[in-house]
Amino acid sequence: MEVSIELTMSPLQDDFERHIIDFIKVLRSSQFTVLENPLSTQIFGEYATLMPFLTKAIEESLAHQDAVLIYLKLVKSNRADYKPDF
């Protein structure tokens, strides 16, 4: 089953930018399609392989931060190629 996941990381500490960049670099280095915009990062792929990867990536990021919020939205379908038609 293909999924699309939107992630927003909000570290609650002064050196927040480094943590966000490090996390995005981990996502970029994966086998999955990753799209970024100024407000969030989207990752697309097969649920059964994407979720274990994402769980590990989030856990490793959390281990290096004092306090952080991670917002995650999951859609059942791969929306990587979505183009508005209006």
PDB file of N, CA, C and O in Angstrom:
ATOM      1  N   MET A   1       0.845  -1.173   0.000  1.00  0.00           N
ATOM      2  CA  MET A   1       0.000   0.000   0.000  1.00  0.00           C
ATOM      3  C   MET A   1       0.890   1.235   0.000  1.00  0.00           C
ATOM      4  O   MET A   1       1.764   1.385   0.854  1.00  0.00           O
ATOM      5  N   GLU A   2       0.660   2.105  -0.954  1.00  0.00           N
ATOM      6  CA  GLU A   2       1.419   3.344  -1.069  1.00  0.00           C
ATOM      7  C   GLU A   2       0.850   4.414  -0.130  1.00  0.00           C
ATOM      8  O   GLU A   2      -0.363   4.517   0.056  1.00  0.00           O
ATOM      9  N   VAL A   3       1.758   5.208   0.459  1.00  0.00           N
ATOM     10  CA  VAL A   3       1.348   6.294   1.345  1.00  0.00           C
ATOM     11  C   VAL A   3       2.148   7.561   1.050  1.00  0.00           C
ATOM     12  O   VAL A   3       3.231   7.528   0.466  1.00  0.00           O
ATOM     13  N   SER A   4       1.569   8.666   1.478  1.00  0.00           N
ATOM     14  CA  SER A   4       2.225   9.971   1.445  1.00  0.00           C
ATOM     15  C   SER A   4       2.229  10.472   2.878  1.00  0.00           C
ATOM     16  O   SER A   4       1.202  10.430   3.556  1.00  0.00           O
ATOM     17  N   ILE A   5       3.377  10.944   3.344  1.00  0.00           N
ATOM     18  CA  ILE A   5       3.495  11.418   4.720  1.00  0.00           C
ATOM     19  C   ILE A   5       4.093  12.818   4.707  1.00  0.00           C
ATOM     20  O   ILE A   5       5.134  13.060   4.095  1.00  0.00           O
ATOM     21  N   GLU A   6       3.423  13.727   5.387  1.00  0.00           N
ATOM     22  CA  GLU A   6       3.924  15.088   5.539  1.00  0.00           C
ATOM     23  C   GLU A   6       4.452  15.233   6.963  1.00  0.00           C
ATOM     24  O   GLU A   6       3.770  14.882   7.925  1.00  0.00           O
ATOM     25  N   LEU A   7       5.676  15.754   7.089  1.00  0.00           N
ATOM     26  CA  LEU A   7       6.323  15.912   8.388  1.00  0.00           C
ATOM     27  C   LEU A   7       6.705  17.367   8.611  1.00  0.00           C
ATOM     28  O   LEU A   7       7.196  18.045   7.709  1.00  0.00           O
ATOM     29  N   THR A   8       6.469  17.826   9.821  1.00  0.00           N
ATOM     30  CA  THR A   8       6.950  19.131  10.246  1.00  0.00           C
ATOM     31  C   THR A   8       7.633  18.936  11.589  1.00  0.00           C
ATOM     32  O   THR A   8       7.010  18.477  12.546  1.00  0.00           O
ATOM     33  N   MET A   9       8.915  19.285  11.661  1.00  0.00           N
ATOM     34  CA  MET A   9       9.670  19.172  12.904  1.00  0.00           C
ATOM     35  C   MET A   9       9.847  20.557  13.504  1.00  0.00           C
ATOM     36  O   MET A   9      10.251  21.494  12.816  1.00  0.00           O
ATOM     37  N   SER A  10       9.540  20.680  14.796  1.00  0.00           N
ATOM     38  CA  SER A  10       9.680  21.951  15.507  1.00  0.00           C
ATOM     39  C   SER A  10      10.491  21.739  16.779  1.00  0.00           C
ATOM     40  O   SER A  10       9.915  21.533  17.847  1.00  0.00           O
ATOM     41  N   PRO A  11      11.823  21.787  16.682  1.00  0.00           N
ATOM     42  CA  PRO A  11      12.643  21.667  17.885  1.00  0.00           C
ATOM     43  C   PRO A  11      12.396  22.855  18.814  1.00  0.00           C
ATOM     44  O   PRO A  11      12.270  23.989  18.352  1.00  0.00           O
ATOM     45  N   LEU A  12      12.329  22.604  20.096  1.00  0.00           N
ATOM     46  CA  LEU A  12      12.057  23.643  21.087  1.00  0.00           C
ATOM     47  C   LEU A  12      13.341  24.012  21.819  1.00  0.00           C
ATOM     48  O   LEU A  12      13.420  23.951  23.046  1.00  0.00           O
ATOM     49  N   GLN A  13      14.342  24.397  21.034  1.00  0.00           N
ATOM     50  CA  GLN A  13      15.633  24.780  21.598  1.00  0.00           C
ATOM     51  C   GLN A  13      16.314  25.748  20.635  1.00  0.00           C
ATOM     52  O   GLN A  13      15.913  25.876  19.479  1.00  0.00           O
ATOM     53  N   ASP A  14      17.336  26.418  21.120  1.00  0.00           N
ATOM     54  CA  ASP A  14      17.982  27.478  20.341  1.00  0.00           C
ATOM     55  C   ASP A  14      18.652  26.988  19.058  1.00  0.00           C
ATOM     56  O   ASP A  14      18.624  27.694  18.050  1.00  0.00           O
ATOM     57  N   ASP A  15      19.244  25.817  19.071  1.00  0.00           N
ATOM     58  CA  ASP A  15      19.949  25.324  17.880  1.00  0.00           C
ATOM     59  C   ASP A  15      19.024  24.474  16.992  1.00  0.00           C
ATOM     60  O   ASP A  15      19.418  23.414  16.508  1.00  0.00           O
ATOM     61  N   PHE A  16      17.805  24.951  16.790  1.00  0.00           N
ATOM     62  CA  PHE A  16      16.771  24.193  16.082  1.00  0.00           C
ATOM     63  C   PHE A  16      17.122  23.906  14.625  1.00  0.00           C
ATOM     64  O   PHE A  16      16.817  22.827  14.117  1.00  0.00           O
ATOM     65  N   GLU A  17      17.760  24.862  13.949  1.00  0.00           N
ATOM     66  CA  GLU A  17      17.999  24.718  12.520  1.00  0.00           C
ATOM     67  C   GLU A  17      18.861  23.496  12.194  1.00  0.00           C
ATOM     68  O   GLU A  17      18.576  22.767  11.244  1.00  0.00           O
ATOM     69  N   ARG A  18      19.898  23.278  12.972  1.00  0.00           N
ATOM     70  CA  ARG A  18      20.795  22.137  12.742  1.00  0.00           C
ATOM     71  C   ARG A  18      20.031  20.816  12.798  1.00  0.00           C
ATOM     72  O   ARG A  18      20.269  19.928  11.979  1.00  0.00           O
ATOM     73  N   HIS A  19      19.118  20.682  13.754  1.00  0.00           N
ATOM     74  CA  HIS A  19      18.361  19.442  13.916  1.00  0.00           C
ATOM     75  C   HIS A  19      17.416  19.199  12.735  1.00  0.00           C
ATOM     76  O   HIS A  19      17.257  18.064  12.285  1.00  0.00           O
ATOM     77  N   ILE A  20      16.805  20.246  12.248  1.00  0.00           N
ATOM     78  CA  ILE A  20      15.907  20.122  11.100  1.00  0.00           C
ATOM     79  C   ILE A  20      16.699  19.711   9.860  1.00  0.00           C
ATOM     80  O   ILE A  20      16.297  18.804   9.131  1.00  0.00           O
ATOM     81  N   ILE A  21      17.816  20.378   9.629  1.00  0.00           N
ATOM     82  CA  ILE A  21      18.654  20.059   8.467  1.00  0.00           C
ATOM     83  C   ILE A  21      19.160  18.623   8.537  1.00  0.00           C
ATOM     84  O   ILE A  21      19.123  17.907   7.537  1.00  0.00           O
ATOM     85  N   ASP A  22      19.627  18.197   9.696  1.00  0.00           N
ATOM     86  CA  ASP A  22      20.119  16.820   9.855  1.00  0.00           C
ATOM     87  C   ASP A  22      19.023  15.803   9.549  1.00  0.00           C
ATOM     88  O   ASP A  22      19.276  14.796   8.888  1.00  0.00           O
ATOM     89  N   PHE A  23      17.809  16.064  10.027  1.00  0.00           N
ATOM     90  CA  PHE A  23      16.697  15.146   9.799  1.00  0.00           C
ATOM     91  C   PHE A  23      16.340  15.090   8.316  1.00  0.00           C
ATOM     92  O   PHE A  23      16.119  14.005   7.778  1.00  0.00           O
ATOM     93  N   ILE A  24      16.282  16.228   7.658  1.00  0.00           N
ATOM     94  CA  ILE A  24      15.966  16.252   6.229  1.00  0.00           C
ATOM     95  C   ILE A  24      17.043  15.527   5.426  1.00  0.00           C
ATOM     96  O   ILE A  24      16.725  14.842   4.454  1.00  0.00           O
ATOM     97  N   LYS A  25      18.296  15.662   5.811  1.00  0.00           N
ATOM     98  CA  LYS A  25      19.371  14.959   5.104  1.00  0.00           C
ATOM     99  C   LYS A  25      19.212  13.449   5.214  1.00  0.00           C
ATOM    100  O   LYS A  25      19.498  12.729   4.257  1.00  0.00           O
ATOM    101  N   VAL A  26      18.762  12.960   6.362  1.00  0.00           N
ATOM    102  CA  VAL A  26      18.503  11.519   6.522  1.00  0.00           C
ATOM    103  C   VAL A  26      17.377  11.094   5.588  1.00  0.00           C
ATOM    104  O   VAL A  26      17.474  10.058   4.930  1.00  0.00           O
ATOM    105  N   LEU A  27      16.307  11.887   5.525  1.00  0.00           N
ATOM    106  CA  LEU A  27      15.201  11.558   4.626  1.00  0.00           C
ATOM    107  C   LEU A  27      15.665  11.563   3.175  1.00  0.00           C
ATOM    108  O   LEU A  27      15.312  10.667   2.409  1.00  0.00           O
ATOM    109  N   ARG A  28      16.446  12.557   2.794  1.00  0.00           N
ATOM    110  CA  ARG A  28      16.945  12.655   1.414  1.00  0.00           C
ATOM    111  C   ARG A  28      17.808  11.460   1.025  1.00  0.00           C
ATOM    112  O   ARG A  28      17.802  11.040  -0.132  1.00  0.00           O
ATOM    113  N   SER A  29      18.542  10.916   1.976  1.00  0.00           N
ATOM    114  CA  SER A  29      19.465   9.817   1.675  1.00  0.00           C
ATOM    115  C   SER A  29      18.758   8.463   1.572  1.00  0.00           C
ATOM    116  O   SER A  29      19.406   7.446   1.326  1.00  0.00           O
ATOM    117  N   SER A  30      17.453   8.443   1.755  1.00  0.00           N
ATOM    118  CA  SER A  30      16.695   7.195   1.703  1.00  0.00           C
ATOM    119  C   SER A  30      16.347   6.833   0.262  1.00  0.00           C
ATOM    120  O   SER A  30      16.628   7.578  -0.676  1.00  0.00           O
ATOM    121  N   GLN A  31      15.736   5.684   0.121  1.00  0.00           N
ATOM    122  CA  GLN A  31      15.275   5.204  -1.186  1.00  0.00           C
ATOM    123  C   GLN A  31      13.947   5.830  -1.592  1.00  0.00           C
ATOM    124  O   GLN A  31      13.466   5.585  -2.698  1.00  0.00           O
ATOM    125  N   PHE A  32      13.349   6.627  -0.724  1.00  0.00           N
ATOM    126  CA  PHE A  32      12.009   7.153  -0.937  1.00  0.00           C
ATOM    127  C   PHE A  32      12.040   8.506  -1.660  1.00  0.00           C
ATOM    128  O   PHE A  32      13.049   9.211  -1.652  1.00  0.00           O
ATOM    129  N   THR A  33      10.919   8.842  -2.276  1.00  0.00           N
ATOM    130  CA  THR A  33      10.764  10.152  -2.888  1.00  0.00           C
ATOM    131  C   THR A  33      10.519  11.167  -1.778  1.00  0.00           C
ATOM    132  O   THR A  33       9.646  10.969  -0.933  1.00  0.00           O
ATOM    133  N   VAL A  34      11.288  12.255  -1.780  1.00  0.00           N
ATOM    134  CA  VAL A  34      11.173  13.299  -0.760  1.00  0.00           C
ATOM    135  C   VAL A  34      10.984  14.641  -1.454  1.00  0.00           C
ATOM    136  O   VAL A  34      11.742  14.997  -2.356  1.00  0.00           O
ATOM    137  N   LEU A  35       9.970  15.378  -1.029  1.00  0.00           N
ATOM    138  CA  LEU A  35       9.732  16.731  -1.524  1.00  0.00           C
ATOM    139  C   LEU A  35       9.735  17.682  -0.340  1.00  0.00           C
ATOM    140  O   LEU A  35       9.224  17.355   0.731  1.00  0.00           O
ATOM    141  N   GLU A  36      10.308  18.852  -0.535  1.00  0.00           N
ATOM    142  CA  GLU A  36      10.402  19.833   0.548  1.00  0.00           C
ATOM    143  C   GLU A  36       9.770  21.142   0.130  1.00  0.00           C
ATOM    144  O   GLU A  36       9.761  21.499  -1.048  1.00  0.00           O
ATOM    145  N   ASN A  37       9.247  21.843   1.101  1.00  0.00           N
ATOM    146  CA  ASN A  37       8.803  23.214   0.903  1.00  0.00           C
ATOM    147  C   ASN A  37       9.133  23.974   2.184  1.00  0.00           C
ATOM    148  O   ASN A  37       9.609  23.359   3.138  1.00  0.00           O
ATOM    149  N   PRO A  38       8.904  25.266   2.247  1.00  0.00           N
ATOM    150  CA  PRO A  38       9.305  26.026   3.434  1.00  0.00           C
ATOM    151  C   PRO A  38       8.602  25.621   4.735  1.00  0.00           C
ATOM    152  O   PRO A  38       9.087  25.943   5.819  1.00  0.00           O
ATOM    153  N   LEU A  39       7.479  24.926   4.643  1.00  0.00           N
ATOM    154  CA  LEU A  39       6.716  24.609   5.851  1.00  0.00           C
ATOM    155  C   LEU A  39       6.774  23.154   6.276  1.00  0.00           C
ATOM    156  O   LEU A  39       6.500  22.838   7.434  1.00  0.00           O
ATOM    157  N   SER A  40       7.127  22.264   5.359  1.00  0.00           N
ATOM    158  CA  SER A  40       7.126  20.841   5.715  1.00  0.00           C
ATOM    159  C   SER A  40       7.945  20.048   4.704  1.00  0.00           C
ATOM    160  O   SER A  40       8.429  20.575   3.702  1.00  0.00           O
ATOM    161  N   THR A  41       8.079  18.772   5.005  1.00  0.00           N
ATOM    162  CA  THR A  41       8.751  17.832   4.114  1.00  0.00           C
ATOM    163  C   THR A  41       7.802  16.672   3.894  1.00  0.00           C
ATOM    164  O   THR A  41       7.186  16.179   4.839  1.00  0.00           O
ATOM    165  N   GLN A  42       7.681  16.234   2.651  1.00  0.00           N
ATOM    166  CA  GLN A  42       6.837  15.087   2.342  1.00  0.00           C
ATOM    167  C   GLN A  42       7.718  13.932   1.898  1.00  0.00           C
ATOM    168  O   GLN A  42       8.737  14.121   1.235  1.00  0.00           O
ATOM    169  N   ILE A  43       7.298  12.727   2.280  1.00  0.00           N
ATOM    170  CA  ILE A  43       8.000  11.518   1.879  1.00  0.00           C
ATOM    171  C   ILE A  43       6.952  10.520   1.399  1.00  0.00           C
ATOM    172  O   ILE A  43       5.872  10.413   1.979  1.00  0.00           O
ATOM    173  N   PHE A  44       7.278   9.794   0.336  1.00  0.00           N
ATOM    174  CA  PHE A  44       6.309   8.941  -0.337  1.00  0.00           C
ATOM    175  C   PHE A  44       6.897   7.556  -0.552  1.00  0.00           C
ATOM    176  O   PHE A  44       8.082   7.421  -0.859  1.00  0.00           O
ATOM    177  N   GLY A  45       6.068   6.520  -0.391  1.00  0.00           N
ATOM    178  CA  GLY A  45       6.539   5.172  -0.652  1.00  0.00           C
ATOM    179  C   GLY A  45       5.609   4.112  -0.130  1.00  0.00           C
ATOM    180  O   GLY A  45       4.478   4.390   0.269  1.00  0.00           O
ATOM    181  N   GLU A  46       6.100   2.894  -0.140  1.00  0.00           N
ATOM    182  CA  GLU A  46       5.364   1.727   0.326  1.00  0.00           C
ATOM    183  C   GLU A  46       5.308   1.742   1.858  1.00  0.00           C
ATOM    184  O   GLU A  46       6.341   1.831   2.522  1.00  0.00           O
ATOM    185  N   TYR A  47       4.098   1.653   2.408  1.00  0.00           N
ATOM    186  CA  TYR A  47       3.888   1.749   3.858  1.00  0.00           C
ATOM    187  C   TYR A  47       4.790   0.784   4.637  1.00  0.00           C
ATOM    188  O   TYR A  47       5.421   1.175   5.618  1.00  0.00           O
ATOM    189  N   ALA A  48       4.846  -0.469   4.197  1.00  0.00           N
ATOM    190  CA  ALA A  48       5.576  -1.503   4.943  1.00  0.00           C
ATOM    191  C   ALA A  48       7.073  -1.238   5.034  1.00  0.00           C
ATOM    192  O   ALA A  48       7.717  -1.697   5.978  1.00  0.00           O
ATOM    193  N   THR A  49       7.636  -0.518   4.089  1.00  0.00           N
ATOM    194  CA  THR A  49       9.065  -0.197   4.155  1.00  0.00           C
ATOM    195  C   THR A  49       9.310   1.224   4.651  1.00  0.00           C
ATOM    196  O   THR A  49      10.321   1.492   5.300  1.00  0.00           O
ATOM    197  N   LEU A  50       8.388   2.130   4.347  1.00  0.00           N
ATOM    198  CA  LEU A  50       8.559   3.519   4.756  1.00  0.00           C
ATOM    199  C   LEU A  50       8.433   3.704   6.268  1.00  0.00           C
ATOM    200  O   LEU A  50       9.234   4.423   6.866  1.00  0.00           O
ATOM    201  N   MET A  51       7.453   3.077   6.887  1.00  0.00           N
ATOM    202  CA  MET A  51       7.218   3.301   8.311  1.00  0.00           C
ATOM    203  C   MET A  51       8.384   2.835   9.201  1.00  0.00           C
ATOM    204  O   MET A  51       8.760   3.570  10.114  1.00  0.00           O
ATOM    205  N   PRO A  52       8.966   1.659   8.978  1.00  0.00           N
ATOM    206  CA  PRO A  52      10.139   1.293   9.799  1.00  0.00           C
ATOM    207  C   PRO A  52      11.302   2.266   9.606  1.00  0.00           C
ATOM    208  O   PRO A  52      11.983   2.615  10.571  1.00  0.00           O
ATOM    209  N   PHE A  53      11.535   2.707   8.363  1.00  0.00           N
ATOM    210  CA  PHE A  53      12.586   3.687   8.120  1.00  0.00           C
ATOM    211  C   PHE A  53      12.305   4.976   8.880  1.00  0.00           C
ATOM    212  O   PHE A  53      13.186   5.519   9.547  1.00  0.00           O
ATOM    213  N   LEU A  54      11.072   5.463   8.775  1.00  0.00           N
ATOM    214  CA  LEU A  54      10.700   6.723   9.414  1.00  0.00           C
ATOM    215  C   LEU A  54      10.755   6.614  10.935  1.00  0.00           C
ATOM    216  O   LEU A  54      11.190   7.550  11.606  1.00  0.00           O
ATOM    217  N   THR A  55      10.326   5.496  11.477  1.00  0.00           N
ATOM    218  CA  THR A  55      10.385   5.276  12.922  1.00  0.00           C
ATOM    219  C   THR A  55      11.827   5.385  13.420  1.00  0.00           C
ATOM    220  O   THR A  55      12.092   6.031  14.433  1.00  0.00           O
ATOM    221  N   LYS A  56      12.748   4.753  12.706  1.00  0.00           N
ATOM    222  CA  LYS A  56      14.159   4.798  13.097  1.00  0.00           C
ATOM    223  C   LYS A  56      14.732   6.210  12.944  1.00  0.00           C
ATOM    224  O   LYS A  56      15.457   6.684  13.818  1.00  0.00           O
ATOM    225  N   ALA A  57      14.407   6.882  11.831  1.00  0.00           N
ATOM    226  CA  ALA A  57      14.918   8.237  11.596  1.00  0.00           C
ATOM    227  C   ALA A  57      14.416   9.205  12.666  1.00  0.00           C
ATOM    228  O   ALA A  57      15.178  10.039  13.154  1.00  0.00           O
ATOM    229  N   ILE A  58      13.154   9.100  13.029  1.00  0.00           N
ATOM    230  CA  ILE A  58      12.598   9.970  14.071  1.00  0.00           C
ATOM    231  C   ILE A  58      13.234   9.660  15.420  1.00  0.00           C
ATOM    232  O   ILE A  58      13.601  10.577  16.155  1.00  0.00           O
ATOM    233  N   GLU A  59      13.369   8.388  15.750  1.00  0.00           N
ATOM    234  CA  GLU A  59      13.972   8.009  17.026  1.00  0.00           C
ATOM    235  C   GLU A  59      15.402   8.540  17.153  1.00  0.00           C
ATOM    236  O   GLU A  59      15.781   9.048  18.208  1.00  0.00           O
ATOM    237  N   GLU A  60      16.190   8.427  16.094  1.00  0.00           N
ATOM    238  CA  GLU A  60      17.566   8.926  16.127  1.00  0.00           C
ATOM    239  C   GLU A  60      17.595  10.445  16.269  1.00  0.00           C
ATOM    240  O   GLU A  60      18.448  10.982  16.975  1.00  0.00           O
ATOM    241  N   SER A  61      16.689  11.131  15.617  1.00  0.00           N
ATOM    242  CA  SER A  61      16.623  12.589  15.732  1.00  0.00           C
ATOM    243  C   SER A  61      16.220  13.002  17.151  1.00  0.00           C
ATOM    244  O   SER A  61      16.810  13.917  17.725  1.00  0.00           O
ATOM    245  N   LEU A  62      15.233  12.337  17.702  1.00  0.00           N
ATOM    246  CA  LEU A  62      14.790  12.643  19.068  1.00  0.00           C
ATOM    247  C   LEU A  62      15.910  12.442  20.087  1.00  0.00           C
ATOM    248  O   LEU A  62      15.991  13.170  21.076  1.00  0.00           O
ATOM    249  N   ALA A  63      16.760  11.467  19.849  1.00  0.00           N
ATOM    250  CA  ALA A  63      17.852  11.175  20.776  1.00  0.00           C
ATOM    251  C   ALA A  63      18.856  12.319  20.872  1.00  0.00           C
ATOM    252  O   ALA A  63      19.593  12.414  21.853  1.00  0.00           O
ATOM    253  N   HIS A  64      18.890  13.193  19.855  1.00  0.00           N
ATOM    254  CA  HIS A  64      19.853  14.295  19.829  1.00  0.00           C
ATOM    255  C   HIS A  64      19.242  15.646  20.183  1.00  0.00           C
ATOM    256  O   HIS A  64      19.886  16.682  20.021  1.00  0.00           O
ATOM    257  N   GLN A  65      17.996  15.638  20.669  1.00  0.00           N
ATOM    258  CA  GLN A  65      17.318  16.890  20.979  1.00  0.00           C
ATOM    259  C   GLN A  65      16.759  16.851  22.396  1.00  0.00           C
ATOM    260  O   GLN A  65      16.416  15.792  22.921  1.00  0.00           O
ATOM    261  N   ASP A  66      16.679  18.028  22.998  1.00  0.00           N
ATOM    262  CA  ASP A  66      16.110  18.117  24.342  1.00  0.00           C
ATOM    263  C   ASP A  66      14.591  18.089  24.314  1.00  0.00           C
ATOM    264  O   ASP A  66      13.964  17.385  25.105  1.00  0.00           O
ATOM    265  N   ALA A  67      14.003  18.849  23.412  1.00  0.00           N
ATOM    266  CA  ALA A  67      12.549  18.925  23.294  1.00  0.00           C
ATOM    267  C   ALA A  67      12.196  19.239  21.850  1.00  0.00           C
ATOM    268  O   ALA A  67      12.801  20.116  21.233  1.00  0.00           O
ATOM    269  N   VAL A  68      11.219  18.525  21.313  1.00  0.00           N
ATOM    270  CA  VAL A  68      10.853  18.695  19.910  1.00  0.00           C
ATOM    271  C   VAL A  68       9.414  18.232  19.686  1.00  0.00           C
ATOM    272  O   VAL A  68       8.939  17.289  20.320  1.00  0.00           O
ATOM    273  N   LEU A  69       8.742  18.912  18.779  1.00  0.00           N
ATOM    274  CA  LEU A  69       7.430  18.481  18.312  1.00  0.00           C
ATOM    275  C   LEU A  69       7.588  17.991  16.885  1.00  0.00           C
ATOM    276  O   LEU A  69       8.278  18.620  16.082  1.00  0.00           O
ATOM    277  N   ILE A  70       6.954  16.877  16.566  1.00  0.00           N
ATOM    278  CA  ILE A  70       6.941  16.384  15.195  1.00  0.00           C
ATOM    279  C   ILE A  70       5.489  16.156  14.815  1.00  0.00           C
ATOM    280  O   ILE A  70       4.782  15.355  15.427  1.00  0.00           O
ATOM    281  N   TYR A  71       5.063  16.881  13.792  1.00  0.00           N
ATOM    282  CA  TYR A  71       3.713  16.738  13.265  1.00  0.00           C
ATOM    283  C   TYR A  71       3.783  15.833  12.048  1.00  0.00           C
ATOM    284  O   TYR A  71       4.644  16.010  11.185  1.00  0.00           O
ATOM    285  N   LEU A  72       2.885  14.869  11.978  1.00  0.00           N
ATOM    286  CA  LEU A  72       2.898  13.903  10.897  1.00  0.00           C
ATOM    287  C   LEU A  72       1.484  13.743  10.351  1.00  0.00           C
ATOM    288  O   LEU A  72       0.541  13.525  11.113  1.00  0.00           O
ATOM    289  N   LYS A  73       1.339  13.848   9.054  1.00  0.00           N
ATOM    290  CA  LYS A  73       0.064  13.564   8.378  1.00  0.00           C
ATOM    291  C   LYS A  73       0.313  12.427   7.406  1.00  0.00           C
ATOM    292  O   LYS A  73       1.308  12.429   6.681  1.00  0.00           O
ATOM    293  N   LEU A  74      -0.582  11.462   7.389  1.00  0.00           N
ATOM    294  CA  LEU A  74      -0.434  10.290   6.540  1.00  0.00           C
ATOM    295  C   LEU A  74      -1.668  10.151   5.651  1.00  0.00           C
ATOM    296  O   LEU A  74      -2.800  10.214   6.132  1.00  0.00           O
ATOM    297  N   VAL A  75      -1.439   9.963   4.356  1.00  0.00           N
ATOM    298  CA  VAL A  75      -2.513   9.767   3.391  1.00  0.00           C
ATOM    299  C   VAL A  75      -2.292   8.428   2.698  1.00  0.00           C
ATOM    300  O   VAL A  75      -1.177   8.112   2.285  1.00  0.00           O
ATOM    301  N   LYS A  76      -3.345   7.654   2.575  1.00  0.00           N
ATOM    302  CA  LYS A  76      -3.246   6.375   1.875  1.00  0.00           C
ATOM    303  C   LYS A  76      -3.315   6.609   0.375  1.00  0.00           C
ATOM    304  O   LYS A  76      -4.397   6.608  -0.211  1.00  0.00           O
ATOM    305  N   SER A  77      -2.198   6.803  -0.225  1.00  0.00           N
ATOM    306  CA  SER A  77      -1.978   6.921  -1.674  1.00  0.00           C
ATOM    307  C   SER A  77      -0.681   7.691  -1.860  1.00  0.00           C
ATOM    308  O   SER A  77      -0.284   8.491  -1.013  1.00  0.00           O
ATOM    309  N   ASN A  78      -0.043   7.437  -2.966  1.00  0.00           N
ATOM    310  CA  ASN A  78       1.191   8.152  -3.270  1.00  0.00           C
ATOM    311  C   ASN A  78       0.822   9.402  -4.058  1.00  0.00           C
ATOM    312  O   ASN A  78       0.404   9.316  -5.212  1.00  0.00           O
ATOM    313  N   ARG A  79       0.979  10.563  -3.430  1.00  0.00           N
ATOM    314  CA  ARG A  79       0.590  11.843  -4.028  1.00  0.00           C
ATOM    315  C   ARG A  79       1.799  12.623  -4.549  1.00  0.00           C
ATOM    316  O   ARG A  79       1.704  13.829  -4.777  1.00  0.00           O
ATOM    317  N   ALA A  80       2.924  11.949  -4.737  1.00  0.00           N
ATOM    318  CA  ALA A  80       4.156  12.621  -5.153  1.00  0.00           C
ATOM    319  C   ALA A  80       4.010  13.337  -6.487  1.00  0.00           C
ATOM    320  O   ALA A  80       4.675  14.347  -6.719  1.00  0.00           O
ATOM    321  N   ASP A  81       3.166  12.841  -7.354  1.00  0.00           N
ATOM    322  CA  ASP A  81       3.002  13.418  -8.685  1.00  0.00           C
ATOM    323  C   ASP A  81       1.780  14.336  -8.782  1.00  0.00           C
ATOM    324  O   ASP A  81       1.373  14.705  -9.884  1.00  0.00           O
ATOM    325  N   TYR A  82       1.201  14.701  -7.655  1.00  0.00           N
ATOM    326  CA  TYR A  82      -0.013  15.513  -7.660  1.00  0.00           C
ATOM    327  C   TYR A  82       0.239  16.866  -8.328  1.00  0.00           C
ATOM    328  O   TYR A  82       1.203  17.565  -8.016  1.00  0.00           O
ATOM    329  N   LYS A  83      -0.644  17.207  -9.242  1.00  0.00           N
ATOM    330  CA  LYS A  83      -0.637  18.510  -9.901  1.00  0.00           C
ATOM    331  C   LYS A  83      -2.065  19.046  -9.827  1.00  0.00           C
ATOM    332  O   LYS A  83      -2.994  18.375 -10.278  1.00  0.00           O
ATOM    333  N   PRO A  84      -2.261  20.244  -9.267  1.00  0.00           N
ATOM    334  CA  PRO A  84      -3.622  20.788  -9.218  1.00  0.00           C
ATOM    335  C   PRO A  84      -4.171  21.021 -10.627  1.00  0.00           C
ATOM    336  O   PRO A  84      -3.442  21.443 -11.525  1.00  0.00           O
ATOM    337  N   ASP A  85      -5.439  20.748 -10.803  1.00  0.00           N
ATOM    338  CA  ASP A  85      -6.039  20.910 -12.120  1.00  0.00           C
ATOM    339  C   ASP A  85      -7.069  22.037 -12.148  1.00  0.00           C
ATOM    340  O   ASP A  85      -8.051  21.975 -12.888  1.00  0.00           O
ATOM    341  N   PHE A  86      -6.841  23.041 -11.354  1.00  0.00           N
ATOM    342  CA  PHE A  86      -7.753  24.193 -11.332  1.00  0.00           C
ATOM    343  C   PHE A  86      -6.982  25.473 -11.520  1.00  0.00           C
ATOM    344  O   PHE A  86      -7.573  26.553 -11.531  1.00  0.00           O
TER     345      PHE A  86
END
